[in-house]
Amino acid sequence: MLRTLTRAYHGAVGTTIRPAPALSPLANVPYLQAPRLDSAQDQLHVGSVQRHLQDAGVLKISLNFDDNDSHYLTSLIQGLHKWHGHGLPITHSAHRGWYWDIRPSQTVFQCPDHQARSETMNEFPWHTDCSYEASPPRFFALQVLHPDQCGGGTLSVLKVDNLLKLLSESTRAALQKKDYLITVPPEFRKTENKDESIVGSLLSPDPASGSLALRFREDIFTPLTGEAGLALEELKSVLLGPQAQSEVVQLTAEMMPRGSIVIMDNRRWLHGRNQVKDPRRHLKRVRWDARPFGLD
């Protein structure tokens, strides 16, 4: 069954993502139900998921069964690999495999000696996942095991095309140059004392979608030229401006209850999160289909 989520709000002030009551008519998120665990092994169901990811680049799935161990999601990704050529999931770090638990913790971290942002109750500014990888995953999914029941933890999403159309032509050109030093966060380094940084661009032609792909995480980018710095400043300014924020879709806890999954094309959509207010909030994340960023 296909439905569409049409509720959205204006978003960020500064780097803070705050829901506000104004509605946007452009927020269309396809919606499927998975009636059974073995739906992920149904070629028609997997084909519907693939079609919506191709067309919209984002999809919400509601599970009609309990699945704390994410068996459905694992089988779905394997089906996308088998029937539609997706790459299999990537490991998160030298210490974690396919799945990463997104939940607050004061003492136990999934990477020894380093606390990831996802293990805090802090907000996440706008970003794409694995911006520090030479080959970022094309897709990621979040499964809700325990939603924030105290009014926080809202997932905000923004279509990249809606952002890029607001940039000047010169800025789009500058962002495609490999003029940025990109630091790998310590919790996501996959080899000891290595892969601490890469050099690359923030925009790249994307043959799969026919548009430009974006990677973005402000705190790990260092421009290497004056032109690169000015382009990054314009990108940040436009991203936080009223025109871009009018396109933001807010997926609140009410829209993403327990058993919800959201899948996103990591090159066609930005995402962020406001502050978590419920210390029991718990999501699982998996990333897959890693592809080189660029056309070298």
VEXKOL-446160 format. One line per field, with one value per residue (C-alpha): residue number from 1; residue in one letter; x, y negated, z negated. Coordinates in Angstrom, 2 decimals, decimal comma. Each point is the difference from the previous one (the first is absolute). Layout:
% VEXKOL-446160
nr <- c(NUM | ...)
rest <- c(A | ...)
px <- c(X | ...)
py <- c(Y | ...)
pz <- c(Z | ...)
This chain:
% VEXKOL-446160
nr <- c(1 | 2 | 3 | 4 | 5 | 6 | 7 | 8 | 9 | 10 | 11 | 12 | 13 | 14 | 15 | 16 | 17 | 18 | 19 | 20 | 21 | 22 | 23 | 24 | 25 | 26 | 27 | 28 | 29 | 30 | 31 | 32 | 33 | 34 | 35 | 36 | 37 | 38 | 39 | 40 | 41 | 42 | 43 | 44 | 45 | 46 | 47 | 48 | 49 | 50 | 51 | 52 | 53 | 54 | 55 | 56 | 57 | 58 | 59 | 60 | 61 | 62 | 63 | 64 | 65 | 66 | 67 | 68 | 69 | 70 | 71 | 72 | 73 | 74 | 75 | 76 | 77 | 78 | 79 | 80 | 81 | 82 | 83 | 84 | 85 | 86 | 87 | 88 | 89 | 90 | 91 | 92 | 93 | 94 | 95 | 96 | 97 | 98 | 99 | 100 | 101 | 102 | 103 | 104 | 105 | 106 | 107 | 108 | 109 | 110 | 111 | 112 | 113 | 114 | 115 | 116 | 117 | 118 | 119 | 120 | 121 | 122 | 123 | 124 | 125 | 126 | 127 | 128 | 129 | 130 | 131 | 132 | 133 | 134 | 135 | 136 | 137 | 138 | 139 | 140 | 141 | 142 | 143 | 144 | 145 | 146 | 147 | 148 | 149 | 150 | 151 | 152 | 153 | 154 | 155 | 156 | 157 | 158 | 159 | 160 | 161 | 162 | 163 | 164 | 165 | 166 | 167 | 168 | 169 | 170 | 171 | 172 | 173 | 174 | 175 | 176 | 177 | 178 | 179 | 180 | 181 | 182 | 183 | 184 | 185 | 186 | 187 | 188 | 189 | 190 | 191 | 192 | 193 | 194 | 195 | 196 | 197 | 198 | 199 | 200 | 201 | 202 | 203 | 204 | 205 | 206 | 207 | 208 | 209 | 210 | 211 | 212 | 213 | 214 | 215 | 216 | 217 | 218 | 219 | 220 | 221 | 222 | 223 | 224 | 225 | 226 | 227 | 228 | 229 | 230 | 231 | 232 | 233 | 234 | 235 | 236 | 237 | 238 | 239 | 240 | 241 | 242 | 243 | 244 | 245 | 246 | 247 | 248 | 249 | 250 | 251 | 252 | 253 | 254 | 255 | 256 | 257 | 258 | 259 | 260 | 261 | 262 | 263 | 264 | 265 | 266 | 267 | 268 | 269 | 270 | 271 | 272 | 273 | 274 | 275 | 276 | 277 | 278 | 279 | 280 | 281 | 282 | 283 | 284 | 285 | 286 | 287 | 288 | 289 | 290 | 291 | 292 | 293 | 294 | 295 | 296)
rest <- c(M | L | R | T | L | T | R | A | Y | H | G | A | V | G | T | T | I | R | P | A | P | A | L | S | P | L | A | N | V | P | Y | L | Q | A | P | R | L | D | S | A | Q | D | Q | L | H | V | G | S | V | Q | R | H | L | Q | D | A | G | V | L | K | I | S | L | N | F | D | D | N | D | S | H | Y | L | T | S | L | I | Q | G | L | H | K | W | H | G | H | G | L | P | I | T | H | S | A | H | R | G | W | Y | W | D | I | R | P | S | Q | T | V | F | Q | C | P | D | H | Q | A | R | S | E | T | M | N | E | F | P | W | H | T | D | C | S | Y | E | A | S | P | P | R | F | F | A | L | Q | V | L | H | P | D | Q | C | G | G | G | T | L | S | V | L | K | V | D | N | L | L | K | L | L | S | E | S | T | R | A | A | L | Q | K | K | D | Y | L | I | T | V | P | P | E | F | R | K | T | E | N | K | D | E | S | I | V | G | S | L | L | S | P | D | P | A | S | G | S | L | A | L | R | F | R | E | D | I | F | T | P | L | T | G | E | A | G | L | A | L | E | E | L | K | S | V | L | L | G | P | Q | A | Q | S | E | V | V | Q | L | T | A | E | M | M | P | R | G | S | I | V | I | M | D | N | R | R | W | L | H | G | R | N | Q | V | K | D | P | R | R | H | L | K | R | V | R | W | D | A | R | P | F | G | L | D)
px <- c(0,00 | 1,39 | -0,77 | 1,68 | 1,14 | -0,75 | 0,78 | 3,00 | 1,23 | 2,51 | 3,28 | 3,32 | 0,96 | 3,80 | 1,01 | -3,00 | -2,84 | -3,25 | -3,51 | -2,39 | -3,66 | 0,22 | -0,91 | 1,85 | -1,96 | 3,16 | 0,51 | -0,77 | 1,50 | -1,14 | -1,29 | -0,22 | -1,15 | 1,81 | -2,73 | 2,31 | 3,66 | 0,28 | -1,23 | 3,69 | 0,38 | -2,89 | 1,42 | -3,03 | 0,36 | 3,74 | -0,71 | -2,40 | 2,71 | 2,49 | -2,45 | -0,67 | 3,69 | 0,67 | -2,85 | -0,03 | 3,25 | -1,83 | -2,50 | -1,74 | -0,90 | -2,25 | 0,51 | -3,14 | 2,04 | 2,68 | 3,57 | 2,49 | 2,85 | -0,68 | -0,45 | -2,39 | 2,45 | 2,89 | -2,09 | -1,21 | 3,54 | 0,96 | -2,99 | 1,02 | 3,48 | -1,31 | -2,63 | 1,08 | 3,77 | 0,40 | 3,29 | -0,17 | 0,28 | 3,28 | 1,53 | -0,29 | 3,52 | 2,83 | -2,17 | -3,55 | -1,60 | -3,05 | -2,24 | 0,55 | -2,18 | -1,13 | -0,80 | 1,35 | 2,68 | 2,18 | 2,42 | -0,17 | 1,12 | 0,00 | 3,51 | 2,38 | 1,24 | -2,20 | -3,64 | -1,83 | -2,54 | -2,70 | 0,80 | -0,90 | -3,28 | 1,41 | -1,48 | 1,56 | 0,52 | -0,68 | 2,15 | 0,25 | 1,25 | 3,65 | 1,00 | 3,57 | 0,07 | 1,56 | -2,91 | -2,99 | -3,02 | -2,77 | -2,71 | -0,59 | -2,95 | -1,16 | -2,29 | -1,87 | 0,13 | -1,06 | -1,15 | 0,65 | -3,15 | 0,94 | -0,29 | 3,59 | 2,09 | -1,87 | 1,66 | 0,20 | 0,60 | 0,67 | 0,24 | 3,42 | -1,41 | -2,17 | 3,11 | 2,31 | -2,42 | 0,48 | 3,79 | 1,83 | 1,55 | 3,49 | -0,54 | -1,25 | 3,10 | 2,34 | -1,60 | 0,80 | 3,74 | 2,09 | 0,95 | -1,19 | 1,86 | -2,51 | 0,82 | -1,14 | -1,59 | 2,00 | -3,00 | -0,40 | 3,61 | 0,24 | 3,72 | 2,14 | 1,97 | -0,99 | -2,72 | 0,00 | -0,96 | -0,67 | -0,01 | -3,01 | -2,91 | -3,40 | -2,00 | 0,36 | -1,97 | -2,09 | -0,71 | -2,57 | -2,33 | 1,12 | 0,52 | 2,70 | 0,81 | 0,87 | 2,01 | -0,14 | 1,05 | 1,21 | 2,15 | 2,37 | 0,57 | 3,04 | 0,14 | 3,45 | -0,49 | -1,70 | -2,49 | -0,86 | -0,55 | -2,36 | -1,97 | -0,38 | -1,18 | -2,66 | -1,14 | -0,39 | -1,77 | -2,49 | -0,59 | -1,06 | -1,95 | -3,78 | -0,35 | 1,81 | -1,64 | -3,45 | 0,75 | 0,89 | -2,06 | -0,20 | -0,55 | -1,20 | -0,29 | -3,75 | 0,77 | 2,78 | -1,32 | 1,58 | 0,37 | 0,55 | 2,88 | 1,17 | 2,34 | 1,78 | 2,22 | 3,02 | 1,02 | -3,42 | -1,18 | 1,52 | -1,14 | 0,38 | -1,55 | -1,04 | 0,87 | -1,05 | -2,16 | -0,72 | 3,06 | -1,67 | -0,12 | 1,52 | 0,44 | 2,10 | 1,94 | 1,39 | 1,80 | 0,53 | 0,87 | 3,30 | 1,08 | 2,93 | -0,86 | 1,13 | 0,68 | 3,77)
py <- c(0,00 | -3,38 | -3,22 | -3,37 | -2,03 | -3,65 | -1,76 | -2,32 | -2,98 | -2,79 | 1,07 | -1,30 | -3,21 | -0,21 | 3,65 | 0,93 | 2,00 | -1,13 | 1,02 | -2,90 | 0,16 | -1,24 | 2,70 | 0,64 | 1,36 | 1,64 | 2,66 | 3,33 | 3,10 | 3,34 | 2,48 | 3,81 | 2,60 | 3,28 | 2,36 | 2,94 | 0,69 | 1,95 | -3,02 | -0,84 | 3,23 | -0,87 | -1,21 | -2,25 | -1,68 | -0,52 | -1,34 | -2,57 | -1,14 | -0,33 | -1,98 | -2,55 | -0,38 | -0,62 | -2,48 | -1,88 | 1,00 | 0,40 | 2,52 | 0,76 | 3,62 | 1,09 | 3,49 | 1,82 | 2,29 | -0,23 | 0,16 | -1,27 | 1,79 | -1,62 | 3,30 | -1,65 | -2,78 | 2,43 | 2,16 | -3,07 | -1,18 | 3,51 | -0,05 | -3,39 | 1,46 | 3,15 | -1,53 | -3,62 | -0,07 | -1,84 | 0,45 | 1,73 | -1,94 | -1,55 | 0,29 | -3,08 | 0,06 | 2,27 | 0,97 | 0,26 | 1,99 | -0,74 | -1,45 | -2,98 | -0,77 | -3,62 | -0,58 | -2,22 | 1,43 | -1,56 | 2,86 | 2,78 | -1,00 | 2,15 | -1,18 | 0,24 | -3,40 | -2,01 | -1,04 | -0,50 | -2,80 | 2,64 | 1,14 | -3,41 | -1,90 | -2,93 | -1,25 | 1,03 | -2,89 | 0,67 | 2,73 | 3,00 | 3,28 | 1,01 | -3,32 | 0,96 | 3,13 | 0,08 | 2,33 | -1,04 | 2,32 | -0,94 | 1,10 | 0,14 | 1,10 | -0,84 | 2,37 | -1,34 | 2,31 | -2,64 | -3,46 | -3,15 | -0,30 | -3,36 | -2,18 | 0,12 | 1,99 | -1,19 | 1,09 | -2,83 | 0,73 | -2,28 | 0,94 | -0,94 | -1,23 | -2,50 | -1,37 | -0,05 | -2,00 | -2,88 | -0,11 | -2,16 | 1,71 | -0,99 | 1,58 | 3,24 | 0,07 | -0,69 | 2,70 | 2,56 | -0,62 | 2,23 | -2,91 | 1,26 | 1,85 | 2,36 | 1,38 | 3,51 | -0,06 | 2,25 | 2,20 | 0,95 | 0,72 | 3,52 | 0,57 | -0,99 | -3,24 | -0,21 | -1,53 | -3,19 | -2,23 | -0,10 | -2,79 | -0,35 | -2,02 | -0,65 | 0,29 | 2,55 | 1,03 | 3,05 | 2,27 | 2,02 | -2,96 | -2,31 | -2,85 | -1,17 | 2,04 | -1,81 | 0,91 | -2,29 | -0,14 | -3,46 | 0,87 | 2,31 | -2,17 | -2,30 | -2,04 | 0,07 | -3,12 | -3,35 | 0,91 | 3,23 | -1,93 | -2,50 | 2,80 | 1,85 | -3,18 | -0,57 | 3,61 | -0,32 | -3,35 | 1,23 | 3,25 | -1,94 | -2,64 | -0,23 | 1,31 | 3,27 | 0,40 | -0,34 | 3,31 | 1,92 | 3,06 | 0,75 | 3,65 | -0,25 | 2,84 | 0,08 | 0,61 | 2,49 | 2,28 | 3,26 | 2,34 | -2,82 | 0,06 | -2,90 | 0,67 | -2,89 | -0,53 | -1,44 | -2,12 | -1,45 | -0,88 | -1,84 | 0,83 | -1,26 | 0,38 | -2,35 | 0,65 | 3,33 | -0,42 | 3,67 | 1,91 | 3,26 | -1,01 | 2,83 | 0,36 | 2,40 | -1,13 | 1,93 | -1,37 | 1,74 | -0,27 | -1,89 | -1,73 | -2,32 | -3,67 | -1,49 | 1,08 | 0,62)
pz <- c(0,00 | 1,02 | -1,81 | -0,13 | -2,98 | 0,71 | -3,27 | -0,18 | -1,95 | 0,38 | -1,57 | -1,18 | -1,76 | 0,03 | -0,13 | -2,16 | 1,54 | -1,58 | 1,09 | 0,65 | 1,03 | 3,62 | 2,49 | 3,27 | 2,99 | 1,41 | -2,65 | 1,63 | -1,58 | 1,49 | -2,56 | 0,10 | -2,50 | -0,61 | -1,23 | -0,80 | -0,67 | 3,25 | 1,99 | 0,38 | 2,00 | 2,32 | 3,32 | 0,63 | -3,40 | 0,49 | 3,47 | -1,47 | -2,42 | 2,87 | 2,13 | -2,73 | -0,76 | 3,69 | 0,41 | -3,30 | -1,72 | -3,31 | -1,38 | -3,28 | -0,82 | -2,87 | -1,41 | -1,10 | -2,29 | -2,68 | 1,29 | -2,57 | 1,77 | 3,40 | 1,85 | 2,48 | 0,82 | 0,45 | 2,35 | 1,90 | 0,68 | 1,11 | 2,38 | 1,39 | 0,51 | 1,69 | 2,28 | 0,47 | -0,24 | -3,30 | -1,82 | -3,38 | -3,29 | -1,07 | -3,45 | -2,19 | -1,41 | -1,10 | -2,98 | 1,40 | 2,79 | 2,15 | -2,71 | -2,27 | -3,03 | -0,13 | -3,66 | -2,77 | -2,26 | -2,66 | -0,54 | 2,63 | 3,51 | 3,13 | 0,82 | -2,98 | -1,23 | 2,40 | -0,35 | 3,28 | 0,43 | 0,27 | -3,53 | -1,45 | -0,39 | 1,99 | 3,23 | 3,34 | 2,44 | 3,68 | 1,55 | 2,27 | -1,44 | 0,43 | 1,57 | -0,94 | 2,20 | 3,48 | 0,83 | -2,14 | -0,16 | 2,36 | -2,41 | -3,73 | -2,11 | -3,51 | -1,89 | -3,02 | -3,01 | -2,55 | 1,17 | -1,99 | -2,14 | -1,48 | 3,12 | 1,30 | 2,46 | 3,11 | 3,26 | 2,54 | 3,70 | 2,97 | 3,67 | 1,40 | 3,33 | -1,87 | -1,69 | 3,02 | 2,15 | -2,47 | 0,43 | 2,52 | 3,02 | -1,14 | -3,41 | 1,51 | 2,19 | -2,95 | -2,14 | 2,73 | -0,31 | -2,25 | -2,23 | -3,40 | -2,72 | -1,62 | -3,44 | -0,95 | -3,50 | -2,34 | -0,85 | 3,67 | 0,94 | 1,34 | -0,50 | -2,95 | 0,52 | 3,66 | 2,21 | -2,10 | 2,94 | 3,72 | 2,60 | 2,25 | 1,33 | -1,56 | 3,23 | 2,76 | 3,10 | -0,86 | 3,00 | -1,99 | -0,50 | 2,80 | -2,44 | -2,40 | -3,10 | -3,23 | -3,05 | -2,98 | -3,62 | -0,92 | -3,01 | 1,93 | 3,12 | 0,42 | 3,26 | 1,61 | 2,16 | -0,38 | 2,74 | -1,82 | -3,23 | 1,60 | 1,66 | -3,29 | -1,74 | 2,68 | -0,28 | -3,79 | 0,28 | 2,59 | -1,90 | -3,10 | 1,93 | 0,21 | 3,56 | -0,69 | -3,39 | 1,54 | 1,77 | -3,17 | -0,96 | -3,72 | -0,95 | -3,59 | -2,50 | 0,72 | 3,68 | -0,80 | -2,79 | -1,08 | 2,98 | 2,52 | 2,47 | 2,11 | 2,95 | 1,72 | 3,02 | -1,78 | 3,01 | 0,81 | -3,52 | -2,96 | -3,51 | -3,55 | -3,44 | -2,76 | -3,64 | -1,52 | -3,09 | -0,78 | -1,27 | 1,08 | 3,68 | 2,06 | 3,75 | 2,06 | 3,06 | 2,96 | 3,08 | 3,34 | 3,70 | -0,36 | 3,23 | 0,81 | -0,41 | 3,30 | 3,55 | -0,04)
